[in-house]
């Protein structure tokens, strides 16, 4: 599935040199006379021994000047989510006037990074020379949070999108790809500059419940008071106001949404950073969250479920479509949490179909990840249970 600027396809088989050459050539021919600017490749772990050969075949036979991606046992291609026996997927994108720059970086560099100038020097790019980033990271040997913090410092509010590779969980091995190279650690970041920008949809799979509140007493990740009342009391009240049916769905699925930009007139879906509730103590009246909230920050409790995740994704995709009326969408990359898919929605292809129905047709490639990267407000964050969609759009 694709449009005149992009196409994506799934190779279900194993390593077969002649077959892959033909397949890559056929996919390349679907863009007709357009030149390929970027290829995105995602491979299941069974390709690990052959990954370097696969990259070479794809680069030569699909004539790809910049090829990047990573490993995952479950892939996204077109309107399809291939969650088992996945093979590999390849997206080809023709991006007129784009200036693409890519870098592989290591944990050592993340530890060295000392201020915004560091990555600008490594990358050779100032913030004015890029419109945003697509990144694929190894979750086992790279401190993703530290990398993201330092990259935000260098380039925020430009969006960073992408995800953490999946692989063989038993031996904690993943692969990250750049051109002909296969890395088992570090990450790859691609800058989109020139006439192409990144538009983002970060769907965190939750629906807000109850009212918005202000944090009035906070210590580290422990919230003592919300609206000058014990935090636990506000949480219990919010839960008790749900219908019995929603209470059943909310048990074990309650989260806290933290507003990232306090300067908005009112707060909607997509303005909140969703974080886990780690503990709630009725005796002390405190709750602990998987974040460091600030005094005075606006919060709202959130409920996660399949229906909430569908509603959130539909609302955000529709909003994106309305904001981009008349814009040319060349293609996209979808990074979806491995806690979504058939396991959450009870049916295949949920996220990929929604993207194509609302914004397609487009060449869409992607994978199921160990963590998703996407912006909320002016900064980009690491998420869970999220669908992070990067759209390549004419500037």
C-alpha positions as CSV (number, residue, x, y, z in Angstrom):
1,X,0.0,0.0,0.0
2,X,1.3,3.5,-0.8
3,X,0.9,6.6,-2.8
4,X,3.0,8.2,-5.6
5,X,5.7,9.2,-3.1
6,X,5.9,6.0,-0.9
7,X,5.4,2.3,-0.8
8,X,5.9,-0.4,1.7
9,X,5.8,-4.2,1.5
10,X,6.3,-7.3,3.7
11,X,8.7,-10.2,2.9
12,X,7.2,-13.2,4.8
13,X,9.9,-15.7,3.9
14,X,13.4,-16.4,5.2
15,X,16.8,-15.4,3.8
16,X,16.7,-15.9,0.0
17,X,19.2,-13.8,-1.9
18,X,17.7,-14.1,-5.4
19,X,14.1,-13.7,-4.1
20,X,15.0,-10.6,-2.0
21,X,16.7,-9.0,-5.0
22,X,13.6,-9.4,-7.2
23,X,11.3,-8.3,-4.4
24,X,13.4,-5.1,-3.7
25,X,13.5,-4.3,-7.5
26,X,9.7,-4.8,-7.7
27,X,9.1,-2.6,-4.7
28,X,11.4,0.1,-6.2
29,X,9.5,0.0,-9.5
30,X,6.2,1.0,-7.7
31,X,7.6,4.5,-7.2
32,X,7.9,4.7,-11.1
33,X,10.4,7.4,-12.0
34,X,10.7,8.9,-8.6
35,X,14.0,8.7,-6.8
36,X,14.1,7.0,-3.4
37,X,15.3,9.4,-0.7
38,X,14.9,7.1,2.3
39,X,14.4,3.4,3.1
40,X,13.1,2.1,6.5
41,X,13.7,-1.6,7.2
42,X,12.5,-3.7,10.1
43,X,13.5,-7.3,10.5
44,X,12.5,-10.2,12.8
45,X,15.2,-11.8,14.9
46,X,15.5,-14.9,12.6
47,X,17.3,-12.6,10.1
48,X,20.0,-11.7,12.7
49,X,22.7,-13.9,11.0
50,X,21.9,-12.5,7.6
51,X,21.1,-8.9,8.5
52,X,24.2,-7.4,6.9
53,X,23.6,-9.2,3.6
54,X,19.9,-8.2,3.6
55,X,20.8,-4.5,4.0
56,X,23.3,-4.8,1.1
57,X,20.7,-6.4,-1.2
58,X,18.1,-3.8,-0.3
59,X,20.4,-0.9,-0.8
60,X,21.7,-2.1,-4.2
61,X,18.4,-3.4,-5.7
62,X,16.0,-0.8,-4.4
63,X,18.6,1.9,-4.9
64,X,18.4,3.4,-1.4
65,X,20.8,6.2,-0.6
66,X,19.9,6.2,3.2
67,X,18.6,3.1,4.8
68,X,17.8,2.8,8.6
69,X,15.7,0.7,10.9
70,X,15.9,-1.9,13.6
71,X,14.8,-5.4,14.7
72,X,11.4,-6.5,16.0
73,X,9.5,-9.8,16.1
74,X,6.3,-8.0,15.0
75,X,6.1,-5.6,12.1
76,X,3.8,-2.9,10.6
77,X,3.5,-2.5,6.9
78,X,0.8,-0.7,4.9
79,X,-2.5,-1.3,6.7
80,X,-1.2,-4.6,8.2
81,X,0.3,-5.6,11.5
82,X,2.2,-8.9,11.2
83,X,2.6,-10.0,14.8
84,X,3.9,-13.5,14.3
85,X,6.5,-15.1,11.9
86,X,7.1,-11.6,10.7
87,X,9.9,-11.8,8.2
88,X,10.9,-8.2,7.2
89,X,9.3,-5.0,6.0
90,X,10.6,-2.2,3.9
91,X,9.2,1.3,3.3
92,X,10.6,3.4,0.4
93,X,10.0,7.1,0.4
94,X,10.6,9.8,-2.2
95,X,11.0,13.1,-0.3
96,X,11.5,16.0,-2.8
97,X,13.9,18.6,-1.5
98,X,14.6,16.8,1.8
99,X,18.0,17.0,3.4
100,X,18.5,13.8,5.4
101,X,21.4,13.3,7.8
102,X,21.9,10.2,9.9
103,X,24.1,9.3,12.9
104,X,24.8,6.1,14.9
105,X,25.6,7.0,18.5
106,X,26.7,4.9,21.5
107,X,26.2,4.8,25.3
108,X,29.7,6.3,25.7
109,X,28.6,9.4,23.7
110,X,25.4,9.7,25.9
111,X,27.6,9.7,29.0
112,X,30.0,12.3,27.4
113,X,27.2,14.6,26.3
114,X,27.6,17.8,28.4
115,X,25.2,20.4,27.2
116,X,23.3,21.3,24.0
117,X,26.5,21.9,21.9
118,X,27.6,18.3,22.2
119,X,25.1,16.6,19.9
120,X,25.0,19.6,17.5
121,X,28.7,19.1,17.0
122,X,28.5,15.3,16.6
123,X,25.6,15.7,14.2
124,X,27.0,18.7,12.4
125,X,23.6,20.3,12.6
126,X,22.3,23.4,14.4
127,X,18.5,23.5,15.4
128,X,17.8,25.8,12.4
129,X,19.1,23.2,10.0
130,X,16.6,20.4,10.9
131,X,12.8,20.0,11.1
132,X,12.8,17.0,13.4
133,X,14.2,13.5,14.1
134,X,13.3,9.8,13.6
135,X,15.2,7.6,16.0
136,X,15.6,3.8,16.7
137,X,17.4,2.7,19.9
138,X,18.6,-0.5,21.5
139,X,16.8,-0.7,24.9
140,X,19.3,-3.0,26.6
141,X,22.7,-1.2,26.3
142,X,21.7,2.4,25.9
143,X,20.2,4.8,28.6
144,X,17.3,5.9,26.4
145,X,16.0,8.4,29.0
146,X,19.4,10.1,29.3
147,X,19.9,10.2,25.5
148,X,16.4,11.8,25.0
149,X,17.0,14.4,27.8
150,X,20.3,15.5,26.1
151,X,18.8,15.4,22.6
152,X,15.8,17.5,23.8
153,X,18.4,20.0,25.3
154,X,20.1,20.3,21.9
155,X,17.0,20.4,19.6
156,X,13.7,20.9,21.4
157,X,11.0,21.9,20.5
158,X,11.7,20.0,17.3
159,X,9.9,16.6,17.5
160,X,11.8,13.4,18.1
161,X,9.8,10.2,17.0
162,X,10.6,6.6,16.9
163,X,10.9,3.6,19.2
164,X,13.1,1.1,21.0
165,X,14.0,-2.0,19.1
166,X,12.6,-5.5,20.1
167,X,14.4,-8.7,19.5
168,X,15.2,-11.9,21.4
169,X,14.1,-11.1,24.9
170,X,15.8,-14.2,26.3
171,X,19.3,-13.0,25.6
172,X,18.6,-9.3,25.4
173,X,19.7,-8.9,21.8
174,X,18.4,-6.3,19.4
175,X,19.8,-4.8,16.2
176,X,19.8,-1.3,14.9
177,X,20.5,-0.6,11.2
178,X,22.2,2.2,9.3
179,X,23.0,1.9,5.6
180,X,25.1,-1.3,5.5
181,X,25.9,-1.5,9.2
182,X,24.4,-3.7,11.9
183,X,24.8,-2.5,15.5
184,X,23.8,-4.5,18.6
185,X,24.0,-1.4,20.8
186,X,23.4,2.4,20.7
187,X,20.9,4.1,18.4
188,X,20.4,5.7,15.1
189,X,18.9,9.2,14.6
190,X,17.8,10.6,11.2
191,X,17.4,14.4,10.8
192,X,14.7,15.6,8.4
193,X,15.7,19.0,7.0
194,X,15.1,21.0,3.9
195,X,11.6,20.9,2.3
196,X,10.3,18.0,4.5
197,X,9.1,18.2,8.1
198,X,7.8,15.7,10.6
199,X,4.2,15.8,11.9
200,X,3.5,13.6,14.9
201,X,0.6,11.7,16.4
202,X,1.4,10.4,19.9
203,X,-1.5,8.3,21.1
204,X,-1.0,7.2,24.7
205,X,-4.0,5.0,24.7
206,X,-5.9,6.6,27.6
207,X,-9.1,8.5,28.1
208,X,-9.3,11.3,30.8
209,X,-11.6,10.8,33.8
210,X,-12.8,13.2,36.4
211,X,-11.7,16.9,36.6
212,X,-8.3,18.6,36.0
213,X,-6.5,19.4,39.3
214,X,-3.5,21.4,40.5
215,X,-0.7,19.7,42.5
216,X,-0.4,21.5,45.8
217,X,2.2,19.3,47.7
218,X,4.8,17.2,46.0
219,X,8.0,15.5,47.1
220,X,10.1,13.8,44.3
221,X,7.7,11.3,42.7
222,X,5.3,11.3,45.7
223,X,2.1,13.5,45.4
224,X,0.8,14.3,48.9
225,X,-1.9,16.9,48.0
226,X,-4.0,17.7,45.0
227,X,-6.1,20.8,45.2
228,X,-5.2,21.1,48.9
229,X,-6.7,17.7,49.6
230,X,-5.0,14.4,50.3
231,X,-4.1,13.0,46.9
232,X,-5.5,9.5,47.7
233,X,-8.9,11.1,48.5
234,X,-9.1,12.8,45.1
235,X,-8.1,9.6,43.4
236,X,-10.8,7.6,45.3
237,X,-13.4,10.2,44.6
238,X,-12.6,10.2,40.8
239,X,-12.8,6.4,40.8
240,X,-16.2,6.4,42.7
241,X,-17.8,8.8,40.2
242,X,-17.3,6.2,37.4
243,X,-20.2,4.0,36.4
244,X,-19.9,0.4,37.9
245,X,-19.0,-0.9,34.4
246,X,-16.2,1.7,34.0
247,X,-15.0,1.0,37.5
248,X,-14.5,-2.7,36.5
249,X,-12.5,-1.6,33.4
250,X,-10.4,1.0,35.4
251,X,-9.2,-1.5,38.1
252,X,-5.5,-1.9,37.6
253,X,-5.7,0.5,34.6
254,X,-5.6,3.9,36.2
255,X,-2.8,6.4,35.3
256,X,-2.0,10.0,35.9
257,X,-1.8,12.6,33.1
258,X,0.6,15.5,33.7
259,X,0.1,18.7,31.6
260,X,3.3,19.5,29.9
261,X,2.5,23.1,28.7
262,X,0.7,25.1,31.4
263,X,0.2,28.1,29.1
264,X,-2.7,26.5,27.2
265,X,-6.1,28.1,27.7
266,X,-7.7,24.6,28.2
267,X,-6.4,21.1,28.2
268,X,-7.3,18.3,25.7
269,X,-6.2,14.8,24.8
270,X,-2.6,14.9,23.7
271,X,-1.7,17.7,26.1
272,X,-1.0,15.2,28.9
273,X,2.0,13.0,29.5
274,X,0.6,9.7,30.8
275,X,2.6,8.1,33.6
276,X,2.0,5.0,35.8
277,X,0.5,5.1,39.3
278,X,3.0,3.2,41.3
279,X,1.3,3.1,44.7
280,X,-1.6,4.7,46.6
281,X,-1.6,4.8,50.4
282,X,-5.0,5.5,52.1
283,X,-3.3,5.9,55.5
284,X,-0.9,8.7,54.5
285,X,-3.2,10.0,51.7
286,X,-0.3,10.0,49.2
287,X,0.2,8.5,45.8
288,X,3.4,7.7,43.9
289,X,3.8,8.1,40.2
290,X,6.4,7.1,37.6
291,X,7.5,10.7,37.0
292,X,8.8,13.8,38.8
293,X,5.8,16.1,38.9
294,X,6.1,19.7,39.9
295,X,4.3,21.9,42.4
296,X,1.5,23.8,40.6
297,X,1.3,21.3,37.7
298,X,-2.1,20.5,36.2
299,X,-3.0,16.8,36.3
300,X,-6.0,14.6,35.4
301,X,-6.5,10.9,36.1
302,X,-6.7,8.6,33.1
303,X,-8.1,5.2,32.3
304,X,-6.5,2.8,29.8
305,X,-8.5,0.1,27.9
306,X,-9.0,-1.1,24.4
307,X,-11.9,1.3,23.9
308,X,-10.1,4.2,25.4
309,X,-7.1,3.5,23.2
310,X,-9.3,3.4,20.1
311,X,-11.1,6.6,21.0
312,X,-7.7,8.4,21.7
313,X,-6.2,7.2,18.4
314,X,-9.2,8.2,16.4
315,X,-9.5,11.6,18.0
316,X,-5.8,12.5,17.5
317,X,-5.7,11.2,13.9
318,X,-8.8,13.2,13.0
319,X,-7.3,16.3,14.6
320,X,-4.0,15.7,12.7
321,X,-6.0,15.3,9.4
322,X,-7.9,18.6,10.1
323,X,-4.7,20.5,10.8
324,X,-3.1,19.2,7.6
325,X,-5.8,19.9,5.1
326,X,-4.1,20.6,1.7
327,X,-0.7,19.4,3.0
328,X,1.2,16.6,1.0
329,X,1.8,13.6,3.2
330,X,4.6,11.6,1.5
331,X,4.5,8.6,3.9
332,X,5.0,7.6,7.5
333,X,6.6,5.4,10.2
334,X,4.4,3.9,12.9
335,X,6.0,2.7,16.2
336,X,3.5,0.8,18.3
337,X,3.9,-0.6,21.8
338,X,4.2,-4.4,21.9
339,X,1.5,-4.2,24.6
340,X,-1.0,-3.0,21.9
341,X,-1.9,-5.1,18.8
342,X,-4.1,-8.1,19.0
343,X,-3.4,-8.6,22.7
344,X,-5.1,-5.3,23.5
345,X,-7.7,-4.9,20.8
346,X,-8.6,-8.5,20.2
347,X,-8.2,-8.2,16.5
348,X,-5.2,-7.6,14.1
349,X,-4.2,-4.4,12.3
350,X,-5.9,-1.9,14.6
351,X,-3.4,1.0,14.6
352,X,-2.2,0.6,11.0
353,X,-5.8,0.5,9.6
354,X,-6.8,3.6,11.5
355,X,-3.8,5.5,10.2
356,X,-4.6,4.5,6.6
357,X,-8.3,5.2,7.0
358,X,-7.8,8.7,8.4
359,X,-4.6,9.8,6.6
360,X,-3.8,7.4,3.8
361,X,-3.2,5.9,1.4
362,X,0.5,6.1,2.2
363,X,3.6,3.9,2.4
364,X,3.7,3.1,6.1
365,X,6.4,1.0,7.7
366,X,7.0,0.3,11.3
367,X,7.3,-2.1,14.2
368,X,6.1,-3.1,17.7
369,X,8.5,-1.6,20.2
370,X,9.9,-1.9,23.7
371,X,9.1,1.8,24.3
372,X,7.9,4.6,22.0
373,X,9.3,8.1,21.5
374,X,7.0,11.0,20.7
375,X,6.4,14.6,21.5
376,X,3.9,16.0,24.1
377,X,3.9,19.8,23.9
378,X,7.4,21.2,23.3
379,X,9.4,18.2,24.3
380,X,9.7,14.5,23.3
381,X,9.3,11.7,25.8
382,X,9.7,8.0,26.2
383,X,6.2,6.3,26.5
384,X,4.6,2.9,27.1
385,X,1.4,1.5,25.5
386,X,1.6,4.2,22.9
387,X,1.3,4.4,19.2
388,X,3.8,7.0,17.9
389,X,3.3,8.0,14.3
390,X,5.8,10.1,12.3
391,X,4.4,11.6,9.1
392,X,6.8,12.9,6.4
393,X,5.1,16.1,5.2
394,X,5.9,18.7,2.6
395,X,7.1,21.8,4.5
